[in-house]
Amino acid sequence: MGKGKLQNLKLWPNSISGIPTGEPRDRELTAAYRELLGKPFPGDKAGRTYAQIIAEVMVREACLGNVQAAKEIALRTEGPPRFVPPEPDEDV
């Protein structure tokens, strides 16, 4: 790329996608999942939603030793782990 072309490069302003048509915030399948997760689970005497049932099953699985379930719960509730650089060895 020539020097003149580099000078013309500019960052997109905040809240502008750079795609002329924009990118939809929710896709059709995502919207359908969200809608269904908020509905009551059929036949549940406590009236829990699909999301509440899934969460309960995941917690139960984690308590039974399912490490993947425990990781998923931690990721969803606490976010990804922060990188902490290791302490330098004092012996070195």
PyMOL Python script that loads the backbone (N, CA, C, O; Angstrom):
from pymol import cmd

cmd.read_pdbstr("""\
ATOM      1  N   MET A   1       0.855  -1.175   0.000  1.00  0.00           N
ATOM      2  CA  MET A   1       0.000   0.000   0.000  1.00  0.00           C
ATOM      3  C   MET A   1       0.892   1.226   0.000  1.00  0.00           C
ATOM      4  O   MET A   1       1.839   1.307   0.782  1.00  0.00           O
ATOM      5  N   GLY A   2       0.598   2.179  -0.871  1.00  0.00           N
ATOM      6  CA  GLY A   2       1.387   3.396  -0.931  1.00  0.00           C
ATOM      7  C   GLY A   2       1.125   4.309   0.245  1.00  0.00           C
ATOM      8  O   GLY A   2       0.132   4.161   0.958  1.00  0.00           O
ATOM      9  N   LYS A   3       2.027   5.256   0.440  1.00  0.00           N
ATOM     10  CA  LYS A   3       1.919   6.161   1.579  1.00  0.00           C
ATOM     11  C   LYS A   3       0.618   6.968   1.538  1.00  0.00           C
ATOM     12  O   LYS A   3       0.008   7.194   2.584  1.00  0.00           O
ATOM     13  N   GLY A   4       0.191   7.398   0.377  1.00  0.00           N
ATOM     14  CA  GLY A   4      -1.038   8.177   0.247  1.00  0.00           C
ATOM     15  C   GLY A   4      -2.267   7.401   0.674  1.00  0.00           C
ATOM     16  O   GLY A   4      -3.196   7.963   1.253  1.00  0.00           O
ATOM     17  N   LYS A   5      -2.269   6.085   0.382  1.00  0.00           N
ATOM     18  CA  LYS A   5      -3.420   5.265   0.760  1.00  0.00           C
ATOM     19  C   LYS A   5      -3.486   5.066   2.270  1.00  0.00           C
ATOM     20  O   LYS A   5      -4.580   5.031   2.833  1.00  0.00           O
ATOM     21  N   LEU A   6      -2.352   4.934   2.933  1.00  0.00           N
ATOM     22  CA  LEU A   6      -2.341   4.756   4.380  1.00  0.00           C
ATOM     23  C   LEU A   6      -2.890   5.985   5.095  1.00  0.00           C
ATOM     24  O   LEU A   6      -3.534   5.857   6.136  1.00  0.00           O
ATOM     25  N   GLN A   7      -2.647   7.154   4.557  1.00  0.00           N
ATOM     26  CA  GLN A   7      -3.124   8.379   5.182  1.00  0.00           C
ATOM     27  C   GLN A   7      -4.652   8.474   5.114  1.00  0.00           C
ATOM     28  O   GLN A   7      -5.269   9.154   5.934  1.00  0.00           O
ATOM     29  N   ASN A   8      -5.253   7.803   4.151  1.00  0.00           N
ATOM     30  CA  ASN A   8      -6.704   7.854   3.995  1.00  0.00           C
ATOM     31  C   ASN A   8      -7.437   6.859   4.893  1.00  0.00           C
ATOM     32  O   ASN A   8      -8.660   6.930   5.017  1.00  0.00           O
ATOM     33  N   LEU A   9      -6.700   5.923   5.527  1.00  0.00           N
ATOM     34  CA  LEU A   9      -7.343   4.947   6.392  1.00  0.00           C
ATOM     35  C   LEU A   9      -7.814   5.627   7.672  1.00  0.00           C
ATOM     36  O   LEU A   9      -7.063   6.373   8.301  1.00  0.00           O
ATOM     37  N   LYS A  10      -9.052   5.367   8.050  1.00  0.00           N
ATOM     38  CA  LYS A  10      -9.623   5.950   9.256  1.00  0.00           C
ATOM     39  C   LYS A  10     -10.404   4.888  10.002  1.00  0.00           C
ATOM     40  O   LYS A  10     -10.984   3.991   9.389  1.00  0.00           O
ATOM     41  N   LEU A  11     -10.422   4.984  11.318  1.00  0.00           N
ATOM     42  CA  LEU A  11     -11.228   4.081  12.128  1.00  0.00           C
ATOM     43  C   LEU A  11     -12.690   4.477  12.003  1.00  0.00           C
ATOM     44  O   LEU A  11     -13.019   5.644  11.790  1.00  0.00           O
ATOM     45  N   TRP A  12     -13.561   3.481  12.140  1.00  0.00           N
ATOM     46  CA  TRP A  12     -14.991   3.775  12.137  1.00  0.00           C
ATOM     47  C   TRP A  12     -15.347   4.457  13.450  1.00  0.00           C
ATOM     48  O   TRP A  12     -14.850   4.060  14.505  1.00  0.00           O
ATOM     49  N   PRO A  13     -16.196   5.472  13.403  1.00  0.00           N
ATOM     50  CA  PRO A  13     -16.628   6.113  14.653  1.00  0.00           C
ATOM     51  C   PRO A  13     -17.399   5.122  15.526  1.00  0.00           C
ATOM     52  O   PRO A  13     -17.935   4.136  15.020  1.00  0.00           O
ATOM     53  N   ASN A  14     -17.458   5.380  16.835  1.00  0.00           N
ATOM     54  CA  ASN A  14     -18.218   4.518  17.743  1.00  0.00           C
ATOM     55  C   ASN A  14     -19.663   4.410  17.258  1.00  0.00           C
ATOM     56  O   ASN A  14     -20.230   5.375  16.745  1.00  0.00           O
ATOM     57  N   SER A  15     -20.239   3.249  17.422  1.00  0.00           N
ATOM     58  CA  SER A  15     -21.619   2.902  17.074  1.00  0.00           C
ATOM     59  C   SER A  15     -21.870   2.822  15.572  1.00  0.00           C
ATOM     60  O   SER A  15     -23.023   2.729  15.151  1.00  0.00           O
ATOM     61  N   ILE A  16     -20.828   2.854  14.760  1.00  0.00           N
ATOM     62  CA  ILE A  16     -20.962   2.654  13.312  1.00  0.00           C
ATOM     63  C   ILE A  16     -20.307   1.324  12.983  1.00  0.00           C
ATOM     64  O   ILE A  16     -19.151   1.104  13.346  1.00  0.00           O
ATOM     65  N   SER A  17     -21.018   0.430  12.302  1.00  0.00           N
ATOM     66  CA  SER A  17     -20.516  -0.925  12.109  1.00  0.00           C
ATOM     67  C   SER A  17     -19.481  -1.036  10.999  1.00  0.00           C
ATOM     68  O   SER A  17     -18.654  -1.946  11.044  1.00  0.00           O
ATOM     69  N   GLY A  18     -19.488  -0.165  10.019  1.00  0.00           N
ATOM     70  CA  GLY A  18     -18.586  -0.325   8.889  1.00  0.00           C
ATOM     71  C   GLY A  18     -19.195  -1.179   7.795  1.00  0.00           C
ATOM     72  O   GLY A  18     -18.652  -1.255   6.693  1.00  0.00           O
ATOM     73  N   ILE A  19     -20.303  -1.816   8.081  1.00  0.00           N
ATOM     74  CA  ILE A  19     -21.033  -2.594   7.088  1.00  0.00           C
ATOM     75  C   ILE A  19     -22.255  -1.765   6.721  1.00  0.00           C
ATOM     76  O   ILE A  19     -23.075  -1.458   7.586  1.00  0.00           O
ATOM     77  N   PRO A  20     -22.386  -1.400   5.458  1.00  0.00           N
ATOM     78  CA  PRO A  20     -23.469  -0.489   5.074  1.00  0.00           C
ATOM     79  C   PRO A  20     -24.857  -0.909   5.546  1.00  0.00           C
ATOM     80  O   PRO A  20     -25.655  -0.063   5.949  1.00  0.00           O
ATOM     81  N   THR A  21     -25.147  -2.189   5.502  1.00  0.00           N
ATOM     82  CA  THR A  21     -26.479  -2.645   5.931  1.00  0.00           C
ATOM     83  C   THR A  21     -26.548  -2.877   7.429  1.00  0.00           C
ATOM     84  O   THR A  21     -27.631  -3.094   7.972  1.00  0.00           O
ATOM     85  N   GLY A  22     -25.416  -2.834   8.100  1.00  0.00           N
ATOM     86  CA  GLY A  22     -25.385  -3.089   9.538  1.00  0.00           C
ATOM     87  C   GLY A  22     -25.472  -4.567   9.842  1.00  0.00           C
ATOM     88  O   GLY A  22     -25.714  -5.371   8.941  1.00  0.00           O
ATOM     89  N   GLU A  23     -25.286  -4.927  11.053  1.00  0.00           N
ATOM     90  CA  GLU A  23     -25.349  -6.320  11.482  1.00  0.00           C
ATOM     91  C   GLU A  23     -26.484  -6.440  12.486  1.00  0.00           C
ATOM     92  O   GLU A  23     -26.503  -5.699  13.470  1.00  0.00           O
ATOM     93  N   PRO A  24     -27.432  -7.348  12.272  1.00  0.00           N
ATOM     94  CA  PRO A  24     -28.543  -7.453  13.215  1.00  0.00           C
ATOM     95  C   PRO A  24     -28.051  -7.869  14.594  1.00  0.00           C
ATOM     96  O   PRO A  24     -27.158  -8.709  14.712  1.00  0.00           O
ATOM     97  N   ARG A  25     -28.631  -7.283  15.631  1.00  0.00           N
ATOM     98  CA  ARG A  25     -28.216  -7.597  17.004  1.00  0.00           C
ATOM     99  C   ARG A  25     -28.614  -9.027  17.368  1.00  0.00           C
ATOM    100  O   ARG A  25     -27.826  -9.749  17.977  1.00  0.00           O
ATOM    101  N   ASP A  26     -29.781  -9.425  17.014  1.00  0.00           N
ATOM    102  CA  ASP A  26     -30.228 -10.787  17.281  1.00  0.00           C
ATOM    103  C   ASP A  26     -30.553 -11.469  15.966  1.00  0.00           C
ATOM    104  O   ASP A  26     -31.230 -10.911  15.103  1.00  0.00           O
ATOM    105  N   ARG A  27     -30.075 -12.638  15.839  1.00  0.00           N
ATOM    106  CA  ARG A  27     -30.415 -13.425  14.668  1.00  0.00           C
ATOM    107  C   ARG A  27     -31.715 -14.173  14.971  1.00  0.00           C
ATOM    108  O   ARG A  27     -32.149 -14.245  16.121  1.00  0.00           O
ATOM    109  N   GLU A  28     -32.312 -14.712  13.951  1.00  0.00           N
ATOM    110  CA  GLU A  28     -33.619 -15.357  14.106  1.00  0.00           C
ATOM    111  C   GLU A  28     -33.577 -16.519  15.100  1.00  0.00           C
ATOM    112  O   GLU A  28     -34.457 -16.634  15.953  1.00  0.00           O
ATOM    113  N   LEU A  29     -32.564 -17.379  14.998  1.00  0.00           N
ATOM    114  CA  LEU A  29     -32.473 -18.524  15.895  1.00  0.00           C
ATOM    115  C   LEU A  29     -32.220 -18.072  17.335  1.00  0.00           C
ATOM    116  O   LEU A  29     -32.802 -18.625  18.268  1.00  0.00           O
ATOM    117  N   THR A  30     -31.363 -17.080  17.518  1.00  0.00           N
ATOM    118  CA  THR A  30     -31.088 -16.557  18.855  1.00  0.00           C
ATOM    119  C   THR A  30     -32.363 -16.011  19.483  1.00  0.00           C
ATOM    120  O   THR A  30     -32.636 -16.261  20.657  1.00  0.00           O
ATOM    121  N   ALA A  31     -33.130 -15.281  18.719  1.00  0.00           N
ATOM    122  CA  ALA A  31     -34.389 -14.723  19.224  1.00  0.00           C
ATOM    123  C   ALA A  31     -35.347 -15.842  19.622  1.00  0.00           C
ATOM    124  O   ALA A  31     -36.038 -15.737  20.636  1.00  0.00           O
ATOM    125  N   ALA A  32     -35.391 -16.911  18.831  1.00  0.00           N
ATOM    126  CA  ALA A  32     -36.275 -18.040  19.140  1.00  0.00           C
ATOM    127  C   ALA A  32     -35.826 -18.734  20.432  1.00  0.00           C
ATOM    128  O   ALA A  32     -36.659 -19.100  21.261  1.00  0.00           O
ATOM    129  N   TYR A  33     -34.511 -18.915  20.602  1.00  0.00           N
ATOM    130  CA  TYR A  33     -33.994 -19.516  21.840  1.00  0.00           C
ATOM    131  C   TYR A  33     -34.378 -18.671  23.048  1.00  0.00           C
ATOM    132  O   TYR A  33     -34.880 -19.190  24.045  1.00  0.00           O
ATOM    133  N   ARG A  34     -34.141 -17.370  22.952  1.00  0.00           N
ATOM    134  CA  ARG A  34     -34.447 -16.486  24.079  1.00  0.00           C
ATOM    135  C   ARG A  34     -35.926 -16.535  24.447  1.00  0.00           C
ATOM    136  O   ARG A  34     -36.283 -16.548  25.625  1.00  0.00           O
ATOM    137  N   GLU A  35     -36.772 -16.560  23.435  1.00  0.00           N
ATOM    138  CA  GLU A  35     -38.214 -16.601  23.688  1.00  0.00           C
ATOM    139  C   GLU A  35     -38.604 -17.902  24.396  1.00  0.00           C
ATOM    140  O   GLU A  35     -39.335 -17.887  25.386  1.00  0.00           O
ATOM    141  N   LEU A  36     -38.108 -19.018  23.875  1.00  0.00           N
ATOM    142  CA  LEU A  36     -38.454 -20.320  24.455  1.00  0.00           C
ATOM    143  C   LEU A  36     -37.879 -20.480  25.857  1.00  0.00           C
ATOM    144  O   LEU A  36     -38.555 -21.025  26.730  1.00  0.00           O
ATOM    145  N   LEU A  37     -36.660 -20.024  26.098  1.00  0.00           N
ATOM    146  CA  LEU A  37     -36.054 -20.152  27.422  1.00  0.00           C
ATOM    147  C   LEU A  37     -36.839 -19.413  28.503  1.00  0.00           C
ATOM    148  O   LEU A  37     -36.785 -19.794  29.672  1.00  0.00           O
ATOM    149  N   GLY A  38     -37.558 -18.372  28.130  1.00  0.00           N
ATOM    150  CA  GLY A  38     -38.339 -17.605  29.086  1.00  0.00           C
ATOM    151  C   GLY A  38     -39.731 -18.165  29.342  1.00  0.00           C
ATOM    152  O   GLY A  38     -40.435 -17.686  30.230  1.00  0.00           O
ATOM    153  N   LYS A  39     -40.137 -19.173  28.577  1.00  0.00           N
ATOM    154  CA  LYS A  39     -41.477 -19.756  28.741  1.00  0.00           C
ATOM    155  C   LYS A  39     -41.471 -20.829  29.820  1.00  0.00           C
ATOM    156  O   LYS A  39     -40.439 -21.451  30.073  1.00  0.00           O
ATOM    157  N   PRO A  40     -42.627 -21.050  30.465  1.00  0.00           N
ATOM    158  CA  PRO A  40     -42.719 -22.113  31.472  1.00  0.00           C
ATOM    159  C   PRO A  40     -42.503 -23.489  30.836  1.00  0.00           C
ATOM    160  O   PRO A  40     -42.971 -23.761  29.730  1.00  0.00           O
ATOM    161  N   PHE A  41     -41.786 -24.342  31.559  1.00  0.00           N
ATOM    162  CA  PHE A  41     -41.547 -25.710  31.101  1.00  0.00           C
ATOM    163  C   PHE A  41     -42.846 -26.495  31.260  1.00  0.00           C
ATOM    164  O   PHE A  41     -43.415 -26.508  32.352  1.00  0.00           O
ATOM    165  N   PRO A  42     -43.332 -27.149  30.204  1.00  0.00           N
ATOM    166  CA  PRO A  42     -44.615 -27.860  30.273  1.00  0.00           C
ATOM    167  C   PRO A  42     -44.607 -28.948  31.348  1.00  0.00           C
ATOM    168  O   PRO A  42     -43.690 -29.766  31.417  1.00  0.00           O
ATOM    169  N   GLY A  43     -45.638 -28.942  32.175  1.00  0.00           N
ATOM    170  CA  GLY A  43     -45.797 -29.972  33.186  1.00  0.00           C
ATOM    171  C   GLY A  43     -44.996 -29.747  34.456  1.00  0.00           C
ATOM    172  O   GLY A  43     -45.082 -30.558  35.377  1.00  0.00           O
ATOM    173  N   ASP A  44     -44.224 -28.682  34.538  1.00  0.00           N
ATOM    174  CA  ASP A  44     -43.454 -28.432  35.757  1.00  0.00           C
ATOM    175  C   ASP A  44     -44.377 -27.856  36.819  1.00  0.00           C
ATOM    176  O   ASP A  44     -44.948 -26.782  36.631  1.00  0.00           O
ATOM    177  N   LYS A  45     -44.528 -28.569  37.941  1.00  0.00           N
ATOM    178  CA  LYS A  45     -45.462 -28.159  38.987  1.00  0.00           C
ATOM    179  C   LYS A  45     -45.046 -26.852  39.658  1.00  0.00           C
ATOM    180  O   LYS A  45     -45.890 -26.130  40.190  1.00  0.00           O
ATOM    181  N   ALA A  46     -43.752 -26.548  39.632  1.00  0.00           N
ATOM    182  CA  ALA A  46     -43.266 -25.311  40.260  1.00  0.00           C
ATOM    183  C   ALA A  46     -43.369 -24.116  39.308  1.00  0.00           C
ATOM    184  O   ALA A  46     -43.138 -22.976  39.712  1.00  0.00           O
ATOM    185  N   GLY A  47     -43.716 -24.376  38.045  1.00  0.00           N
ATOM    186  CA  GLY A  47     -43.868 -23.291  37.077  1.00  0.00           C
ATOM    187  C   GLY A  47     -42.552 -22.695  36.607  1.00  0.00           C
ATOM    188  O   GLY A  47     -42.502 -21.544  36.173  1.00  0.00           O
ATOM    189  N   ARG A  48     -41.477 -23.491  36.696  1.00  0.00           N
ATOM    190  CA  ARG A  48     -40.163 -22.991  36.269  1.00  0.00           C
ATOM    191  C   ARG A  48     -40.074 -22.878  34.755  1.00  0.00           C
ATOM    192  O   ARG A  48     -40.779 -23.573  34.023  1.00  0.00           O
ATOM    193  N   THR A  49     -39.192 -21.988  34.297  1.00  0.00           N
ATOM    194  CA  THR A  49     -38.977 -21.798  32.861  1.00  0.00           C
ATOM    195  C   THR A  49     -37.969 -22.827  32.352  1.00  0.00           C
ATOM    196  O   THR A  49     -37.300 -23.506  33.131  1.00  0.00           O
ATOM    197  N   TYR A  50     -37.881 -22.922  31.040  1.00  0.00           N
ATOM    198  CA  TYR A  50     -36.883 -23.796  30.423  1.00  0.00           C
ATOM    199  C   TYR A  50     -35.486 -23.425  30.935  1.00  0.00           C
ATOM    200  O   TYR A  50     -34.693 -24.310  31.255  1.00  0.00           O
ATOM    201  N   ALA A  51     -35.181 -22.135  31.015  1.00  0.00           N
ATOM    202  CA  ALA A  51     -33.869 -21.689  31.471  1.00  0.00           C
ATOM    203  C   ALA A  51     -33.606 -22.128  32.907  1.00  0.00           C
ATOM    204  O   ALA A  51     -32.496 -22.552  33.229  1.00  0.00           O
ATOM    205  N   GLN A  52     -34.605 -22.032  33.765  1.00  0.00           N
ATOM    206  CA  GLN A  52     -34.435 -22.447  35.159  1.00  0.00           C
ATOM    207  C   GLN A  52     -34.197 -23.950  35.270  1.00  0.00           C
ATOM    208  O   GLN A  52     -33.393 -24.393  36.089  1.00  0.00           O
ATOM    209  N   ILE A  53     -34.887 -24.726  34.456  1.00  0.00           N
ATOM    210  CA  ILE A  53     -34.689 -26.181  34.453  1.00  0.00           C
ATOM    211  C   ILE A  53     -33.272 -26.514  34.000  1.00  0.00           C
ATOM    212  O   ILE A  53     -32.593 -27.332  34.621  1.00  0.00           O
ATOM    213  N   ILE A  54     -32.833 -25.885  32.926  1.00  0.00           N
ATOM    214  CA  ILE A  54     -31.473 -26.132  32.412  1.00  0.00           C
ATOM    215  C   ILE A  54     -30.442 -25.759  33.465  1.00  0.00           C
ATOM    216  O   ILE A  54     -29.494 -26.511  33.692  1.00  0.00           O
ATOM    217  N   ALA A  55     -30.609 -24.610  34.113  1.00  0.00           N
ATOM    218  CA  ALA A  55     -29.666 -24.178  35.141  1.00  0.00           C
ATOM    219  C   ALA A  55     -29.624 -25.185  36.286  1.00  0.00           C
ATOM    220  O   ALA A  55     -28.547 -25.513  36.784  1.00  0.00           O
ATOM    221  N   GLU A  56     -30.780 -25.673  36.703  1.00  0.00           N
ATOM    222  CA  GLU A  56     -30.824 -26.641  37.798  1.00  0.00           C
ATOM    223  C   GLU A  56     -30.099 -27.931  37.425  1.00  0.00           C
ATOM    224  O   GLU A  56     -29.360 -28.489  38.236  1.00  0.00           O
ATOM    225  N   VAL A  57     -30.312 -28.397  36.209  1.00  0.00           N
ATOM    226  CA  VAL A  57     -29.648 -29.623  35.753  1.00  0.00           C
ATOM    227  C   VAL A  57     -28.129 -29.414  35.716  1.00  0.00           C
ATOM    228  O   VAL A  57     -27.371 -30.296  36.120  1.00  0.00           O
ATOM    229  N   MET A  58     -27.691 -28.263  35.240  1.00  0.00           N
ATOM    230  CA  MET A  58     -26.247 -27.983  35.170  1.00  0.00           C
ATOM    231  C   MET A  58     -25.632 -27.941  36.570  1.00  0.00           C
ATOM    232  O   MET A  58     -24.542 -28.473  36.777  1.00  0.00           O
ATOM    233  N   VAL A  59     -26.313 -27.319  37.529  1.00  0.00           N
ATOM    234  CA  VAL A  59     -25.801 -27.259  38.901  1.00  0.00           C
ATOM    235  C   VAL A  59     -25.745 -28.664  39.496  1.00  0.00           C
ATOM    236  O   VAL A  59     -24.772 -29.019  40.162  1.00  0.00           O
ATOM    237  N   ARG A  60     -26.776 -29.455  39.261  1.00  0.00           N
ATOM    238  CA  ARG A  60     -26.792 -30.830  39.768  1.00  0.00           C
ATOM    239  C   ARG A  60     -25.621 -31.621  39.187  1.00  0.00           C
ATOM    240  O   ARG A  60     -24.927 -32.335  39.911  1.00  0.00           O
ATOM    241  N   GLU A  61     -25.405 -31.492  37.879  1.00  0.00           N
ATOM    242  CA  GLU A  61     -24.302 -32.199  37.222  1.00  0.00           C
ATOM    243  C   GLU A  61     -22.948 -31.767  37.798  1.00  0.00           C
ATOM    244  O   GLU A  61     -22.073 -32.603  38.027  1.00  0.00           O
ATOM    245  N   ALA A  62     -22.779 -30.472  38.028  1.00  0.00           N
ATOM    246  CA  ALA A  62     -21.523 -29.973  38.602  1.00  0.00           C
ATOM    247  C   ALA A  62     -21.310 -30.563  39.994  1.00  0.00           C
ATOM    248  O   ALA A  62     -20.191 -30.935  40.348  1.00  0.00           O
ATOM    249  N   CYS A  63     -22.377 -30.650  40.780  1.00  0.00           N
ATOM    250  CA  CYS A  63     -22.281 -31.214  42.135  1.00  0.00           C
ATOM    251  C   CYS A  63     -21.947 -32.700  42.110  1.00  0.00           C
ATOM    252  O   CYS A  63     -21.385 -33.227  43.070  1.00  0.00           O
ATOM    253  N   LEU A  64     -22.287 -33.370  41.027  1.00  0.00           N
ATOM    254  CA  LEU A  64     -21.987 -34.801  40.891  1.00  0.00           C
ATOM    255  C   LEU A  64     -20.600 -35.045  40.294  1.00  0.00           C
ATOM    256  O   LEU A  64     -20.221 -36.191  40.052  1.00  0.00           O
ATOM    257  N   GLY A  65     -19.844 -33.972  40.057  1.00  0.00           N
ATOM    258  CA  GLY A  65     -18.470 -34.130  39.580  1.00  0.00           C
ATOM    259  C   GLY A  65     -18.243 -33.839  38.110  1.00  0.00           C
ATOM    260  O   GLY A  65     -17.136 -34.044  37.612  1.00  0.00           O
ATOM    261  N   ASN A  66     -19.266 -33.365  37.394  1.00  0.00           N
ATOM    262  CA  ASN A  66     -19.096 -33.038  35.982  1.00  0.00           C
ATOM    263  C   ASN A  66     -18.319 -31.724  35.876  1.00  0.00           C
ATOM    264  O   ASN A  66     -18.870 -30.647  36.107  1.00  0.00           O
ATOM    265  N   VAL A  67     -17.039 -31.822  35.526  1.00  0.00           N
ATOM    266  CA  VAL A  67     -16.163 -30.652  35.485  1.00  0.00           C
ATOM    267  C   VAL A  67     -16.596 -29.676  34.395  1.00  0.00           C
ATOM    268  O   VAL A  67     -16.506 -28.463  34.584  1.00  0.00           O
ATOM    269  N   GLN A  68     -17.063 -30.188  33.262  1.00  0.00           N
ATOM    270  CA  GLN A  68     -17.526 -29.296  32.181  1.00  0.00           C
ATOM    271  C   GLN A  68     -18.704 -28.445  32.642  1.00  0.00           C
ATOM    272  O   GLN A  68     -18.777 -27.255  32.333  1.00  0.00           O
ATOM    273  N   ALA A  69     -19.617 -29.053  33.376  1.00  0.00           N
ATOM    274  CA  ALA A  69     -20.760 -28.305  33.900  1.00  0.00           C
ATOM    275  C   ALA A  69     -20.283 -27.237  34.876  1.00  0.00           C
ATOM    276  O   ALA A  69     -20.773 -26.108  34.846  1.00  0.00           O
ATOM    277  N   ALA A  70     -19.337 -27.581  35.737  1.00  0.00           N
ATOM    278  CA  ALA A  70     -18.800 -26.613  36.699  1.00  0.00           C
ATOM    279  C   ALA A  70     -18.106 -25.458  35.978  1.00  0.00           C
ATOM    280  O   ALA A  70     -18.247 -24.301  36.374  1.00  0.00           O
ATOM    281  N   LYS A  71     -17.361 -25.771  34.923  1.00  0.00           N
ATOM    282  CA  LYS A  71     -16.690 -24.718  34.142  1.00  0.00           C
ATOM    283  C   LYS A  71     -17.705 -23.796  33.481  1.00  0.00           C
ATOM    284  O   LYS A  71     -17.536 -22.577  33.476  1.00  0.00           O
ATOM    285  N   GLU A  72     -18.754 -24.380  32.927  1.00  0.00           N
ATOM    286  CA  GLU A  72     -19.799 -23.592  32.265  1.00  0.00           C
ATOM    287  C   GLU A  72     -20.478 -22.656  33.259  1.00  0.00           C
ATOM    288  O   GLU A  72     -20.719 -21.489  32.950  1.00  0.00           O
ATOM    289  N   ILE A  73     -20.785 -23.161  34.445  1.00  0.00           N
ATOM    290  CA  ILE A  73     -21.424 -22.338  35.474  1.00  0.00           C
ATOM    291  C   ILE A  73     -20.499 -21.190  35.876  1.00  0.00           C
ATOM    292  O   ILE A  73     -20.933 -20.043  35.974  1.00  0.00           O
ATOM    293  N   ALA A  74     -19.229 -21.501  36.108  1.00  0.00           N
ATOM    294  CA  ALA A  74     -18.269 -20.468  36.501  1.00  0.00           C
ATOM    295  C   ALA A  74     -18.128 -19.417  35.407  1.00  0.00           C
ATOM    296  O   ALA A  74     -18.083 -18.221  35.697  1.00  0.00           O
ATOM    297  N   LEU A  75     -18.060 -19.850  34.164  1.00  0.00           N
ATOM    298  CA  LEU A  75     -17.916 -18.913  33.052  1.00  0.00           C
ATOM    299  C   LEU A  75     -19.132 -18.002  32.949  1.00  0.00           C
ATOM    300  O   LEU A  75     -18.990 -16.800  32.722  1.00  0.00           O
ATOM    301  N   ARG A  76     -20.324 -18.564  33.114  1.00  0.00           N
ATOM    302  CA  ARG A  76     -21.563 -17.786  33.001  1.00  0.00           C
ATOM    303  C   ARG A  76     -21.786 -16.856  34.180  1.00  0.00           C
ATOM    304  O   ARG A  76     -22.389 -15.794  34.025  1.00  0.00           O
ATOM    305  N   THR A  77     -21.310 -17.239  35.355  1.00  0.00           N
ATOM    306  CA  THR A  77     -21.579 -16.426  36.542  1.00  0.00           C
ATOM    307  C   THR A  77     -20.441 -15.488  36.913  1.00  0.00           C
ATOM    308  O   THR A  77     -20.679 -14.390  37.416  1.00  0.00           O
ATOM    309  N   GLU A  78     -19.205 -15.914  36.667  1.00  0.00           N
ATOM    310  CA  GLU A  78     -18.048 -15.114  37.066  1.00  0.00           C
ATOM    311  C   GLU A  78     -17.286 -14.521  35.895  1.00  0.00           C
ATOM    312  O   GLU A  78     -16.431 -13.657  36.086  1.00  0.00           O
ATOM    313  N   GLY A  79     -17.584 -14.975  34.685  1.00  0.00           N
ATOM    314  CA  GLY A  79     -16.860 -14.504  33.513  1.00  0.00           C
ATOM    315  C   GLY A  79     -15.563 -15.274  33.341  1.00  0.00           C
ATOM    316  O   GLY A  79     -15.194 -16.089  34.187  1.00  0.00           O
ATOM    317  N   PRO A  80     -14.874 -15.007  32.235  1.00  0.00           N
ATOM    318  CA  PRO A  80     -13.626 -15.734  31.993  1.00  0.00           C
ATOM    319  C   PRO A  80     -12.573 -15.360  33.036  1.00  0.00           C
ATOM    320  O   PRO A  80     -12.573 -14.241  33.548  1.00  0.00           O
ATOM    321  N   PRO A  81     -11.679 -16.296  33.348  1.00  0.00           N
ATOM    322  CA  PRO A  81     -10.650 -15.998  34.330  1.00  0.00           C
ATOM    323  C   PRO A  81      -9.717 -14.899  33.839  1.00  0.00           C
ATOM    324  O   PRO A  81      -9.407 -14.807  32.651  1.00  0.00           O
ATOM    325  N   ARG A  82      -9.289 -14.088  34.759  1.00  0.00           N
ATOM    326  CA  ARG A  82      -8.356 -13.022  34.461  1.00  0.00           C
ATOM    327  C   ARG A  82      -6.952 -13.596  34.401  1.00  0.00           C
ATOM    328  O   ARG A  82      -6.615 -14.488  35.179  1.00  0.00           O
ATOM    329  N   PHE A  83      -6.127 -13.095  33.485  1.00  0.00           N
ATOM    330  CA  PHE A  83      -4.739 -13.547  33.412  1.00  0.00           C
ATOM    331  C   PHE A  83      -3.950 -12.851  34.510  1.00  0.00           C
ATOM    332  O   PHE A  83      -3.927 -11.624  34.600  1.00  0.00           O
ATOM    333  N   VAL A  84      -3.314 -13.650  35.330  1.00  0.00           N
ATOM    334  CA  VAL A  84      -2.444 -13.113  36.375  1.00  0.00           C
ATOM    335  C   VAL A  84      -1.046 -13.631  36.077  1.00  0.00           C
ATOM    336  O   VAL A  84      -0.807 -14.838  36.107  1.00  0.00           O
ATOM    337  N   PRO A  85      -0.113 -12.713  35.788  1.00  0.00           N
ATOM    338  CA  PRO A  85       1.243 -13.191  35.455  1.00  0.00           C
ATOM    339  C   PRO A  85       1.855 -13.903  36.670  1.00  0.00           C
ATOM    340  O   PRO A  85       1.647 -13.489  37.811  1.00  0.00           O
ATOM    341  N   PRO A  86       2.605 -14.966  36.415  1.00  0.00           N
ATOM    342  CA  PRO A  86       3.217 -15.703  37.518  1.00  0.00           C
ATOM    343  C   PRO A  86       4.253 -14.836  38.236  1.00  0.00           C
ATOM    344  O   PRO A  86       4.899 -13.975  37.639  1.00  0.00           O
ATOM    345  N   GLU A  87       4.385 -15.092  39.528  1.00  0.00           N
ATOM    346  CA  GLU A  87       5.408 -14.388  40.318  1.00  0.00           C
ATOM    347  C   GLU A  87       6.780 -14.901  39.908  1.00  0.00           C
ATOM    348  O   GLU A  87       6.951 -16.104  39.712  1.00  0.00           O
ATOM    349  N   PRO A  88       7.756 -14.018  39.776  1.00  0.00           N
ATOM    350  CA  PRO A  88       9.105 -14.501  39.429  1.00  0.00           C
ATOM    351  C   PRO A  88       9.687 -15.307  40.592  1.00  0.00           C
ATOM    352  O   PRO A  88       9.436 -15.008  41.760  1.00  0.00           O
ATOM    353  N   ASP A  89      10.459 -16.325  40.254  1.00  0.00           N
ATOM    354  CA  ASP A  89      11.105 -17.136  41.278  1.00  0.00           C
ATOM    355  C   ASP A  89      12.167 -16.311  41.973  1.00  0.00           C
ATOM    356  O   ASP A  89      12.946 -15.610  41.328  1.00  0.00           O
ATOM    357  N   GLU A  90      12.193 -16.398  43.300  1.00  0.00           N
ATOM    358  CA  GLU A  90      13.191 -15.643  44.061  1.00  0.00           C
ATOM    359  C   GLU A  90      14.562 -16.297  43.976  1.00  0.00           C
ATOM    360  O   GLU A  90      15.576 -15.639  44.208  1.00  0.00           O
ATOM    361  N   ASP A  91      14.605 -17.600  43.642  1.00  0.00           N
ATOM    362  CA  ASP A  91      15.869 -18.320  43.574  1.00  0.00           C
ATOM    363  C   ASP A  91      16.697 -17.938  42.364  1.00  0.00           C
ATOM    364  O   ASP A  91      17.902 -18.189  42.343  1.00  0.00           O
ATOM    365  N   VAL A  92      16.091 -17.345  41.370  1.00  0.00           N
ATOM    366  CA  VAL A  92      16.772 -17.089  40.099  1.00  0.00           C
ATOM    367  C   VAL A  92      17.698 -15.930  40.197  1.00  0.00           C
ATOM    368  O   VAL A  92      18.352 -15.578  39.215  1.00  0.00           O
TER     369      VAL A  92
END
""", "prot")
cmd.dss("prot")
cmd.show_as("cartoon", "prot")
cmd.util.cbc("prot")
cmd.orient("prot")
